[in-house]
Amino acid sequence: MSDSKSTPELSLVAKLEGLLFVAAEPVPLTQLGTVLDLTPAKVTAALKELDETLVTRGLRIQTHRGRVQLTTAPELAPLIEEFLGLDATTKLSPAALEALSIIAYQQPVTRPQVDAIRGVNSDGVMRSLLNKGLLHESGRAEGPGRPILYGTTPEFLQHFGLSSLSALPTLDLSEIIADDVDNQILKG
C-alpha cells in the first residue's frame, strides 16, 4: 500500500477520467458533482477539459440526457471489432435509418408521429430499433390513448460515433421543403 502523503494529488480532470473509466454505465452529472463536491457547472467545465485532452487519444466523452460516459473513439470501431472477434457493425435498412433520423431530431416522439412523417407504418422498424437498443420508451404522451414516446439511447450515439445529440448535423428545412415542392410539381 502506498503512503498517500508521498502521492501527489490528482487533478480534477484525472479524477473524472478515473470515475468514468470504472463506471459500468452512463453516470448522471449530479452524481459526479456529489462525489467530487462540485457544482454541475464545474463538472461540465472539467468534462469539457477532459474531452479536449482525449481528442488525440483512443477515448471520448459521450453525453446523453444529463449522463456522461467514457467510450472508445468511433474511428477505432473496425479495429476493436477485429480485436474482440465481433461481427461487423449491424447494418441498418434505409427504412430504419429514416425512422431513426426522425426520432433523433424530433424526440420524444410517438410512433404515429413517425408514421405520419414517413407516410408508412413503422411498427416493424421501430421494434427492430428497440431490439437493437438504439431506441427506448421515454414515457407516454398526454392525450387520447396516451401513446408511447420514443427517444434515442447512448447506444445510438455510439453506433453513429456522436458525442451527444447536439453533435447531430443541423437540418436545413428550406432545402427539404424546396425538394418536396419540386417533387410535387413534377408529379402534378
N, CA and C atoms as a LAMMPS dump frame, in Angstrom:
ITEM: TIMESTEP
0
ITEM: NUMBER OF ATOMS
564
ITEM: BOX BOUNDS ff ff ff
-5.0000000000000000e+02 5.0000000000000000e+02
-5.0000000000000000e+02 5.0000000000000000e+02
-5.0000000000000000e+02 5.0000000000000000e+02
ITEM: ATOMS id mol type element x y z
1 1 1 N 0.854 -1.178 0
2 1 2 C 0 0 0
3 1 3 C 0.889 1.226 0
4 2 1 N 0.583 2.205 -0.838
5 2 2 C 1.409 3.405 -0.902
6 2 3 C 0.96 4.429 0.131
7 3 1 N 1.883 5.242 0.53
8 3 2 C 1.602 6.299 1.511
9 3 3 C 0.971 7.47 0.773
10 4 1 N -0.234 7.872 1.172
11 4 2 C -0.95 8.941 0.48
12 4 3 C -0.232 10.278 0.581
13 5 1 N 0.633 10.438 1.573
14 5 2 C 1.361 11.703 1.711
15 5 3 C 2.428 11.842 0.641
16 6 1 N 2.957 10.733 0.129
17 6 2 C 4.003 10.816 -0.886
18 6 3 C 3.422 10.818 -2.303
19 7 1 N 2.132 10.522 -2.438
20 7 2 C 1.488 10.516 -3.747
21 7 3 C 0.921 11.897 -4.026
22 8 1 N 1.283 12.478 -5.183
23 8 2 C 0.739 13.805 -5.491
24 8 3 C -0.775 13.742 -5.722
25 9 1 N -1.428 14.81 -5.389
26 9 2 C -2.88 14.927 -5.578
27 9 3 C -3.179 14.934 -7.077
28 10 1 N -4.15 14.114 -7.502
29 10 2 C -4.537 14.078 -8.899
30 10 3 C -5.392 15.286 -9.241
31 11 1 N -5.304 15.707 -10.479
32 11 2 C -6.108 16.837 -10.948
33 11 3 C -7.575 16.432 -11.02
34 12 1 N -8.445 17.404 -11.079
35 12 2 C -9.883 17.154 -11.211
36 12 3 C -10.166 16.362 -12.484
37 13 1 N -9.492 16.701 -13.567
38 13 2 C -9.687 16.002 -14.831
39 13 3 C -9.296 14.535 -14.694
40 14 1 N -8.192 14.253 -14.012
41 14 2 C -7.745 12.875 -13.796
42 14 3 C -8.75 12.115 -12.932
43 15 1 N -9.299 12.785 -11.929
44 15 2 C -10.304 12.135 -11.072
45 15 3 C -11.555 11.784 -11.881
46 16 1 N -11.998 12.72 -12.725
47 16 2 C -13.168 12.458 -13.57
48 16 3 C -12.9 11.282 -14.508
49 17 1 N -11.726 11.276 -15.117
50 17 2 C -11.365 10.205 -16.033
51 17 3 C -11.412 8.854 -15.313
52 18 1 N -10.874 8.795 -14.119
53 18 2 C -10.888 7.556 -13.342
54 18 3 C -12.293 7.114 -12.981
55 19 1 N -13.136 8.046 -12.555
56 19 2 C -14.516 7.707 -12.203
57 19 3 C -15.283 7.183 -13.415
58 20 1 N -15.115 7.85 -14.549
59 20 2 C -15.816 7.427 -15.759
60 20 3 C -15.284 6.086 -16.261
61 21 1 N -14.007 5.835 -16.064
62 21 2 C -13.402 4.579 -16.503
63 21 3 C -14.022 3.389 -15.775
64 22 1 N -14.284 3.533 -14.482
65 22 2 C -14.811 2.402 -13.704
66 22 3 C -16.335 2.301 -13.745
67 23 1 N -17.002 3.323 -14.256
68 23 2 C -18.468 3.307 -14.305
69 23 3 C -18.952 2.287 -15.328
70 24 1 N -19.872 1.448 -14.933
71 24 2 C -20.402 0.405 -15.811
72 24 3 C -21.412 0.946 -16.821
73 25 1 N -21.944 2.125 -16.55
74 25 2 C -22.964 2.713 -17.42
75 25 3 C -22.852 4.228 -17.341
76 26 1 N -23.578 4.947 -18.198
77 26 2 C -23.519 6.411 -18.132
78 26 3 C -23.868 6.923 -16.729
79 27 1 N -23.13 7.932 -16.284
80 27 2 C -23.249 8.457 -14.926
81 27 3 C -23.924 9.832 -14.965
82 28 1 N -24.909 10.075 -14.098
83 28 2 C -25.522 11.408 -14.045
84 28 3 C -24.491 12.465 -13.621
85 29 1 N -24.553 13.622 -14.238
86 29 2 C -23.648 14.719 -13.869
87 29 3 C -23.78 15.051 -12.39
88 30 1 N -24.99 14.941 -11.874
89 30 2 C -25.212 15.248 -10.455
90 30 3 C -24.451 14.282 -9.549
91 31 1 N -24.358 13.018 -9.961
92 31 2 C -23.62 12.033 -9.163
93 31 3 C -22.13 12.374 -9.149
94 32 1 N -21.593 12.766 -10.297
95 32 2 C -20.184 13.171 -10.349
96 32 3 C -19.961 14.387 -9.457
97 33 1 N -20.892 15.339 -9.514
98 33 2 C -20.779 16.537 -8.687
99 33 3 C -20.808 16.21 -7.205
100 34 1 N -21.665 15.28 -6.824
101 34 2 C -21.77 14.874 -5.421
102 34 3 C -20.475 14.221 -4.949
103 35 1 N -19.96 13.277 -5.723
104 35 2 C -18.746 12.555 -5.343
105 35 3 C -17.546 13.496 -5.257
106 36 1 N -17.47 14.438 -6.188
107 36 2 C -16.325 15.348 -6.232
108 36 3 C -16.565 16.646 -5.473
109 37 1 N -17.759 16.804 -4.897
110 37 2 C -18.138 18.008 -4.164
111 37 3 C -17.984 19.257 -5.043
112 38 1 N -18.609 19.17 -6.227
113 38 2 C -18.547 20.262 -7.205
114 38 3 C -19.943 20.634 -7.685
115 39 1 N -20.073 21.852 -8.18
116 39 2 C -21.324 22.284 -8.801
117 39 3 C -21.414 21.655 -10.187
118 40 1 N -22.623 21.522 -10.721
119 40 2 C -22.771 20.981 -12.08
120 40 3 C -21.961 21.781 -13.12
121 41 1 N -21.878 23.089 -12.947
122 41 2 C -21.119 23.908 -13.889
123 41 3 C -19.638 23.546 -13.869
124 42 1 N -19.09 23.299 -12.674
125 42 2 C -17.678 22.933 -12.573
126 42 3 C -17.429 21.535 -13.137
127 43 1 N -18.378 20.624 -12.939
128 43 2 C -18.251 19.282 -13.509
129 43 3 C -18.263 19.377 -15.03
130 44 1 N -19.177 20.158 -15.568
131 44 2 C -19.284 20.329 -17.015
132 44 3 C -18.001 20.931 -17.586
133 45 1 N -17.45 21.93 -16.912
134 45 2 C -16.206 22.549 -17.379
135 45 3 C -15.057 21.543 -17.351
136 46 1 N -14.982 20.741 -16.305
137 46 2 C -13.915 19.742 -16.206
138 46 3 C -14.094 18.648 -17.259
139 47 1 N -15.339 18.281 -17.547
140 47 2 C -15.594 17.292 -18.594
141 47 3 C -15.174 17.825 -19.959
142 48 1 N -15.422 19.098 -20.188
143 48 2 C -15.003 19.711 -21.454
144 48 3 C -13.48 19.67 -21.57
145 49 1 N -12.804 19.966 -20.481
146 49 2 C -11.339 19.921 -20.474
147 49 3 C -10.847 18.495 -20.73
148 50 1 N -11.476 17.507 -20.09
149 50 2 C -11.108 16.115 -20.308
150 50 3 C -11.343 15.732 -21.762
151 51 1 N -12.473 16.132 -22.302
152 51 2 C -12.808 15.823 -23.698
153 51 3 C -11.745 16.379 -24.638
154 52 1 N -11.261 17.584 -24.35
155 52 2 C -10.22 18.198 -25.193
156 52 3 C -8.908 17.426 -25.126
157 53 1 N -8.594 16.869 -23.957
158 53 2 C -7.349 16.094 -23.834
159 53 3 C -7.456 14.741 -24.524
160 54 1 N -8.676 14.248 -24.716
161 54 2 C -8.87 12.928 -25.318
162 54 3 C -8.911 12.953 -26.843
163 55 1 N -8.966 14.134 -27.437
164 55 2 C -9.127 14.256 -28.889
165 55 3 C -8.085 13.449 -29.664
166 56 1 N -6.869 13.402 -29.193
167 56 2 C -5.806 12.693 -29.907
168 56 3 C -5.573 11.286 -29.361
169 57 1 N -6.475 10.826 -28.517
170 57 2 C -6.323 9.508 -27.907
171 57 3 C -7.475 8.598 -28.329
172 58 1 N -7.515 7.409 -27.79
173 58 2 C -8.498 6.411 -28.208
174 58 3 C -9.81 6.424 -27.461
175 59 1 N -10.017 7.422 -26.615
176 59 2 C -11.246 7.508 -25.84
177 59 3 C -11.964 8.819 -26.119
178 60 1 N -13.259 8.828 -25.831
179 60 2 C -14.07 10.037 -25.994
180 60 3 C -15.05 10.133 -24.828
181 61 1 N -15.52 11.353 -24.583
182 61 2 C -16.59 11.6 -23.624
183 61 3 C -17.892 11.623 -24.414
184 62 1 N -18.893 10.914 -23.9
185 62 2 C -20.198 10.892 -24.543
186 62 3 C -21.239 11.358 -23.532
187 63 1 N -22.064 12.324 -23.93
188 63 2 C -23.09 12.872 -23.048
189 63 3 C -24.46 12.633 -23.665
190 64 1 N -25.391 12.166 -22.831
191 64 2 C -26.746 11.893 -23.312
192 64 3 C -27.719 12.056 -22.159
193 65 1 N -28.64 12.999 -22.288
194 65 2 C -29.685 13.252 -21.296
195 65 3 C -29.138 13.409 -19.881
196 66 1 N -28.129 14.267 -19.743
197 66 2 C -27.593 14.562 -18.421
198 66 3 C -26.72 13.468 -17.834
199 67 1 N -26.366 12.488 -18.642
200 67 2 C -25.485 11.405 -18.203
201 67 3 C -24.25 11.401 -19.091
202 68 1 N -23.142 10.973 -18.521
203 68 2 C -21.875 11.004 -19.254
204 68 3 C -21.156 9.671 -19.091
205 69 1 N -20.416 9.287 -20.14
206 69 2 C -19.623 8.072 -20.049
207 69 3 C -18.376 8.195 -20.91
208 70 1 N -17.426 7.352 -20.624
209 70 2 C -16.198 7.265 -21.381
210 70 3 C -16.398 6.16 -22.413
211 71 1 N -16.149 6.445 -23.687
212 71 2 C -16.308 5.456 -24.747
213 71 3 C -15.053 5.439 -25.61
214 72 1 N -14.954 4.435 -26.456
215 72 2 C -13.831 4.406 -27.388
216 72 3 C -14.119 5.339 -28.552
217 73 1 N -13.061 5.805 -29.183
218 73 2 C -13.198 6.694 -30.339
219 73 3 C -13.88 5.929 -31.471
220 74 1 N -14.846 6.549 -32.144
221 74 2 C -15.566 5.842 -33.211
222 74 3 C -14.641 5.376 -34.336
223 75 1 N -13.539 6.077 -34.539
224 75 2 C -12.598 5.703 -35.589
225 75 3 C -11.964 4.333 -35.334
226 76 1 N -12.023 3.877 -34.088
227 76 2 C -11.417 2.594 -33.72
228 76 3 C -12.362 1.405 -33.886
229 77 1 N -13.61 1.657 -34.27
230 77 2 C -14.61 0.583 -34.343
231 77 3 C -14.13 -0.632 -35.134
232 78 1 N -13.617 -0.473 -36.361
233 78 2 C -13.189 -1.671 -37.103
234 78 3 C -12.063 -2.435 -36.395
235 79 1 N -11.123 -1.718 -35.83
236 79 2 C -10.006 -2.343 -35.129
237 79 3 C -10.482 -3.081 -33.876
238 80 1 N -11.384 -2.456 -33.134
239 80 2 C -11.918 -3.073 -31.916
240 80 3 C -12.744 -4.308 -32.262
241 81 1 N -13.562 -4.219 -33.323
242 81 2 C -14.355 -5.379 -33.749
243 81 3 C -13.447 -6.552 -34.09
244 82 1 N -12.36 -6.267 -34.807
245 82 2 C -11.409 -7.324 -35.159
246 82 3 C -10.73 -7.876 -33.902
247 83 1 N -10.289 -6.993 -33.025
248 83 2 C -9.603 -7.394 -31.793
249 83 3 C -10.488 -8.275 -30.917
250 84 1 N -11.753 -7.914 -30.8
251 84 2 C -12.686 -8.664 -29.948
252 84 3 C -13.361 -9.826 -30.677
253 85 1 N -13.097 -9.948 -31.977
254 85 2 C -13.701 -11.025 -32.749
255 85 3 C -15.185 -10.841 -32.947
256 86 1 N -15.606 -9.608 -33.104
257 86 2 C -17.029 -9.306 -33.285
258 86 3 C -17.365 -9.239 -34.767
259 87 1 N -18.62 -9.502 -35.079
260 87 2 C -19.085 -9.304 -36.45
261 87 3 C -19.109 -7.819 -36.739
262 88 1 N -19.083 -7.484 -38.007
263 88 2 C -19.137 -6.075 -38.393
264 88 3 C -20.39 -5.436 -37.818
265 89 1 N -20.302 -4.148 -37.568
266 89 2 C -21.426 -3.409 -37.008
267 89 3 C -22.69 -3.679 -37.82
268 90 1 N -23.777 -3.901 -37.127
269 90 2 C -25.055 -4.181 -37.762
270 90 3 C -25.418 -3.066 -38.731
271 91 1 N -25.766 -3.485 -39.923
272 91 2 C -26.217 -2.523 -40.93
273 91 3 C -27.692 -2.227 -40.691
274 92 1 N -28.063 -0.995 -40.911
275 92 2 C -29.457 -0.596 -40.747
276 92 3 C -30.071 -0.39 -42.127
277 93 1 N -31.3 -0.823 -42.284
278 93 2 C -32.006 -0.657 -43.556
279 93 3 C -32.31 0.824 -43.779
280 94 1 N -32.582 1.198 -45.028
281 94 2 C -32.98 2.591 -45.284
282 94 3 C -34.209 3.002 -44.468
283 95 1 N -35.163 2.089 -44.301
284 95 2 C -36.365 2.402 -43.51
285 95 3 C -35.992 2.651 -42.05
286 96 1 N -35.071 1.833 -41.523
287 96 2 C -34.638 2.009 -40.128
288 96 3 C -33.902 3.327 -39.966
289 97 1 N -33.043 3.652 -40.913
290 97 2 C -32.316 4.926 -40.846
291 97 3 C -33.271 6.118 -40.923
292 98 1 N -34.279 5.99 -41.768
293 98 2 C -35.274 7.05 -41.909
294 98 3 C -36.024 7.274 -40.597
295 99 1 N -36.529 6.193 -40.008
296 99 2 C -37.268 6.294 -38.745
297 99 3 C -36.356 6.804 -37.633
298 100 1 N -35.138 6.286 -37.575
299 100 2 C -34.193 6.684 -36.54
300 100 3 C -33.838 8.159 -36.654
301 101 1 N -33.682 8.661 -37.864
302 101 2 C -33.358 10.083 -38.019
303 101 3 C -34.529 10.96 -37.592
304 102 1 N -35.745 10.538 -37.888
305 102 2 C -36.928 11.292 -37.448
306 102 3 C -36.96 11.351 -35.929
307 103 1 N -36.735 10.215 -35.299
308 103 2 C -36.786 10.152 -33.836
309 103 3 C -35.647 10.974 -33.225
310 104 1 N -34.449 10.87 -33.794
311 104 2 C -33.296 11.595 -33.252
312 104 3 C -33.539 13.104 -33.25
313 105 1 N -34.144 13.613 -34.308
314 105 2 C -34.356 15.059 -34.405
315 105 3 C -35.633 15.541 -33.726
316 106 1 N -36.63 14.674 -33.579
317 106 2 C -37.925 15.098 -33.049
318 106 3 C -38.183 14.64 -31.618
319 107 1 N -37.324 13.834 -31.043
320 107 2 C -37.608 13.191 -29.756
321 107 3 C -37.951 14.16 -28.641
322 108 1 N -38.816 13.73 -27.732
323 108 2 C -39.542 12.467 -27.756
324 108 3 C -40.673 12.518 -28.776
325 109 1 N -40.924 11.382 -29.409
326 109 2 C -41.893 11.327 -30.496
327 109 3 C -42.666 10.008 -30.396
328 110 1 N -43.917 10.022 -30.848
329 110 2 C -44.734 8.808 -30.83
330 110 3 C -44.599 8.072 -32.161
331 111 1 N -44.953 6.789 -32.163
332 111 2 C -44.922 6.024 -33.413
333 111 3 C -45.873 6.623 -34.448
334 112 1 N -47.108 7.033 -34.068
335 112 2 C -47.972 7.659 -35.065
336 112 3 C -47.361 8.932 -35.681
337 113 1 N -46.599 9.679 -34.899
338 113 2 C -45.929 10.858 -35.461
339 113 3 C -44.867 10.442 -36.475
340 114 1 N -44.124 9.385 -36.166
341 114 2 C -43.121 8.872 -37.104
342 114 3 C -43.828 8.374 -38.367
343 115 1 N -44.927 7.629 -38.189
344 115 2 C -45.699 7.131 -39.33
345 115 3 C -46.175 8.277 -40.222
346 116 1 N -46.644 9.349 -39.603
347 116 2 C -47.158 10.489 -40.368
348 116 3 C -46.055 11.132 -41.208
349 117 1 N -44.861 11.231 -40.664
350 117 2 C -43.749 11.837 -41.408
351 117 3 C -43.274 10.896 -42.516
352 118 1 N -43.161 9.598 -42.204
353 118 2 C -42.682 8.629 -43.184
354 118 3 C -43.742 8.288 -44.222
355 119 1 N -45.02 8.372 -43.845
356 119 2 C -46.089 8.025 -44.764
357 119 3 C -46.376 6.53 -44.831
358 120 1 N -45.763 5.754 -43.951
359 120 2 C -45.996 4.305 -43.892
360 120 3 C -45.979 3.863 -42.436
361 121 1 N -46.457 2.644 -42.192
362 121 2 C -46.461 2.079 -40.85
363 121 3 C -45.027 1.767 -40.421
364 122 1 N -44.667 2.122 -39.205
365 122 2 C -43.297 1.957 -38.706
366 122 3 C -43.176 0.926 -37.599
367 123 1 N -44.228 0.114 -37.378
368 123 2 C -44.208 -0.868 -36.287
369 123 3 C -42.966 -1.761 -36.326
370 124 1 N -42.739 -2.421 -37.45
371 124 2 C -41.631 -3.367 -37.567
372 124 3 C -40.276 -2.703 -37.421
373 125 1 N -40.127 -1.566 -38.05
374 125 2 C -38.864 -0.828 -37.991
375 125 3 C -38.567 -0.396 -36.566
376 126 1 N -39.576 0.127 -35.891
377 126 2 C -39.35 0.604 -34.528
378 126 3 C -39.091 -0.561 -33.578
379 127 1 N -39.755 -1.675 -33.786
380 127 2 C -39.496 -2.859 -32.964
381 127 3 C -38.043 -3.309 -33.14
382 128 1 N -37.574 -3.299 -34.376
383 128 2 C -36.189 -3.677 -34.661
384 128 3 C -35.196 -2.715 -33.994
385 129 1 N -35.472 -1.423 -34.057
386 129 2 C -34.591 -0.425 -33.439
387 129 3 C -34.592 -0.55 -31.914
388 130 1 N -35.747 -0.894 -31.346
389 130 2 C -35.822 -1.136 -29.902
390 130 3 C -34.981 -2.362 -29.53
391 131 1 N -35.102 -3.429 -30.321
392 131 2 C -34.349 -4.661 -30.058
393 131 3 C -32.842 -4.452 -30.184
394 132 1 N -32.44 -3.573 -31.071
395 132 2 C -31.014 -3.279 -31.254
396 132 3 C -30.491 -2.331 -30.167
397 133 1 N -31.403 -1.794 -29.356
398 133 2 C -31.003 -0.896 -28.275
399 133 3 C -30.729 0.518 -28.727
400 134 1 N -31.167 0.876 -29.933
401 134 2 C -30.942 2.228 -30.444
402 134 3 C -32.044 3.194 -30.017
403 135 1 N -33.194 2.648 -29.643
404 135 2 C -34.336 3.435 -29.149
405 135 3 C -34.752 2.918 -27.785
406 136 1 N -35.454 3.761 -27.06
407 136 2 C -36.071 3.331 -25.813
408 136 3 C -37.387 4.079 -25.633
409 137 1 N -38.254 3.491 -24.828
410 137 2 C -39.52 4.142 -24.492
411 137 3 C -39.213 5.174 -23.422
412 138 1 N -39.538 6.431 -23.709
413 138 2 C -39.179 7.502 -22.773
414 138 3 C -40.367 8.066 -22.003
415 139 1 N -41.523 7.436 -22.138
416 139 2 C -42.688 7.906 -21.409
417 139 3 C -43.944 7.764 -22.242
418 140 1 N -44.956 8.495 -21.825
419 140 2 C -46.24 8.475 -22.522
420 140 3 C -46.675 9.904 -22.814
421 141 1 N -47.234 10.108 -23.994
422 141 2 C -47.738 11.426 -24.379
423 141 3 C -49.081 11.67 -23.714
424 142 1 N -49.36 12.932 -23.433
425 142 2 C -50.685 13.292 -22.941
426 142 3 C -51.63 13.231 -24.129
427 143 1 N -52.854 12.875 -23.899
428 143 2 C -53.819 12.841 -24.985
429 143 3 C -54.452 11.469 -25.122
430 144 1 N -55.348 11.339 -26.094
431 144 2 C -56.099 10.096 -26.275
432 144 3 C -55.183 8.892 -26.471
433 145 1 N -55.42 7.861 -25.688
434 145 2 C -54.651 6.633 -25.803
435 145 3 C -53.279 6.681 -25.159
436 146 1 N -52.838 7.876 -24.765
437 146 2 C -51.515 8.055 -24.153
438 146 3 C -50.446 7.227 -24.86
439 147 1 N -50.171 7.556 -26.143
440 147 2 C -49.198 6.765 -26.907
441 147 3 C -47.79 6.849 -26.3
442 148 1 N -47.014 5.814 -26.56
443 148 2 C -45.642 5.724 -26.058
444 148 3 C -44.771 6.744 -26.777
445 149 1 N -43.926 7.41 -25.997
446 149 2 C -42.928 8.325 -26.553
447 149 3 C -41.606 7.583 -26.699
448 150 1 N -40.912 7.833 -27.793
449 150 2 C -39.637 7.177 -28.056
450 150 3 C -38.513 8.201 -28.134
451 151 1 N -37.343 7.759 -27.733
452 151 2 C -36.142 8.579 -27.828
453 151 3 C -34.948 7.688 -28.125
454 152 1 N -33.825 8.306 -28.417
455 152 2 C -32.613 7.554 -28.714
456 152 3 C -31.882 7.182 -27.423
457 153 1 N -30.945 6.271 -27.527
458 153 2 C -30.188 5.757 -26.386
459 153 3 C -28.706 6.114 -26.529
460 154 1 N -27.927 5.908 -25.478
461 154 2 C -26.472 6.075 -25.618
462 154 3 C -25.888 5.146 -26.697
463 155 1 N -26.49 3.975 -26.886
464 155 2 C -26.028 3.068 -27.939
465 155 3 C -26.209 3.696 -29.315
466 156 1 N -27.265 4.491 -29.485
467 156 2 C -27.463 5.231 -30.735
468 156 3 C -26.266 6.146 -30.987
469 157 1 N -25.872 6.886 -29.944
470 157 2 C -24.728 7.789 -30.082
471 157 3 C -23.471 7.003 -30.437
472 158 1 N -23.246 5.878 -29.768
473 158 2 C -22.067 5.064 -30.048
474 158 3 C -22.097 4.526 -31.466
475 159 1 N -23.255 4.041 -31.901
476 159 2 C -23.388 3.464 -33.24
477 159 3 C -22.999 4.47 -34.322
478 160 1 N -23.359 5.727 -34.109
479 160 2 C -23.091 6.752 -35.117
480 160 3 C -21.876 7.613 -34.784
481 161 1 N -21.167 7.274 -33.705
482 161 2 C -19.945 7.996 -33.357
483 161 3 C -20.182 9.431 -32.937
484 162 1 N -21.291 9.673 -32.226
485 162 2 C -21.631 11.024 -31.78
486 162 3 C -21.303 11.182 -30.307
487 163 1 N -20.84 12.366 -29.932
488 163 2 C -20.547 12.618 -28.523
489 163 3 C -21.809 12.991 -27.751
490 164 1 N -22.781 13.568 -28.436
491 164 2 C -24.055 13.945 -27.817
492 164 3 C -25.055 14.224 -28.935
493 165 1 N -26.302 14.43 -28.57
494 165 2 C -27.318 14.748 -29.579
495 165 3 C -27.037 16.088 -30.256
496 166 1 N -26.358 16.976 -29.553
497 166 2 C -26.037 18.268 -30.157
498 166 3 C -25.019 18.124 -31.292
499 167 1 N -24.379 16.959 -31.404
500 167 2 C -23.425 16.72 -32.49
501 167 3 C -24.122 16.272 -33.777
502 168 1 N -25.446 16.077 -33.724
503 168 2 C -26.176 15.748 -34.956
504 168 3 C -26.038 16.901 -35.937
505 169 1 N -25.915 16.593 -37.222
506 169 2 C -25.842 17.669 -38.208
507 169 3 C -27.116 18.515 -38.177
508 170 1 N -26.982 19.796 -38.431
509 170 2 C -28.167 20.651 -38.459
510 170 3 C -28.923 20.41 -39.761
511 171 1 N -30.221 20.55 -39.682
512 171 2 C -31.072 20.356 -40.845
513 171 3 C -31.415 21.698 -41.461
514 172 1 N -31.307 21.772 -42.776
515 172 2 C -31.75 22.959 -43.485
516 172 3 C -33.118 22.636 -44.078
517 173 1 N -34.154 22.975 -43.318
518 173 2 C -35.514 22.629 -43.731
519 173 3 C -35.937 23.321 -45.017
520 174 1 N -35.342 24.468 -45.332
521 174 2 C -35.715 25.163 -46.572
522 174 3 C -35.368 24.302 -47.788
523 175 1 N -34.238 23.577 -47.732
524 175 2 C -33.868 22.695 -48.839
525 175 3 C -34.831 21.525 -48.939
526 176 1 N -35.217 20.968 -47.79
527 176 2 C -36.131 19.83 -47.78
528 176 3 C -37.482 20.251 -48.333
529 177 1 N -37.966 21.41 -47.908
530 177 2 C -39.254 21.911 -48.384
531 177 3 C -39.192 22.201 -49.879
532 178 1 N -38.085 22.798 -50.343
533 178 2 C -37.921 23.098 -51.767
534 178 3 C -37.909 21.811 -52.59
535 179 1 N -37.209 20.784 -52.111
536 179 2 C -37.18 19.494 -52.807
537 179 3 C -38.571 18.895 -52.872
538 180 1 N -39.348 18.994 -51.779
539 180 2 C -40.699 18.458 -51.734
540 180 3 C -41.599 19.188 -52.716
541 181 1 N -41.468 20.511 -52.782
542 181 2 C -42.268 21.311 -53.722
543 181 3 C -41.899 20.922 -55.152
544 182 1 N -40.593 20.769 -55.434
545 182 2 C -40.159 20.361 -56.775
546 182 3 C -40.731 18.999 -57.146
547 183 1 N -40.743 18.062 -56.215
548 183 2 C -41.29 16.744 -56.467
549 183 3 C -42.787 16.827 -56.732
550 184 1 N -43.516 17.679 -55.998
551 184 2 C -44.947 17.829 -56.192
552 184 3 C -45.23 18.414 -57.593
553 185 1 N -44.403 19.367 -58.019
554 185 2 C -44.579 19.982 -59.348
555 185 3 C -44.353 18.933 -60.436
556 186 1 N -43.301 18.112 -60.253
557 186 2 C -43.006 17.072 -61.258
558 186 3 C -44.115 16.035 -61.337
559 187 1 N -44.732 15.706 -60.197
560 187 2 C -45.814 14.724 -60.172
561 187 3 C -47.106 15.311 -60.76
562 188 1 N -47.291 16.62 -60.571
563 188 2 C -48.535 17.293 -60.918
564 188 3 C -48.681 17.491 -62.362
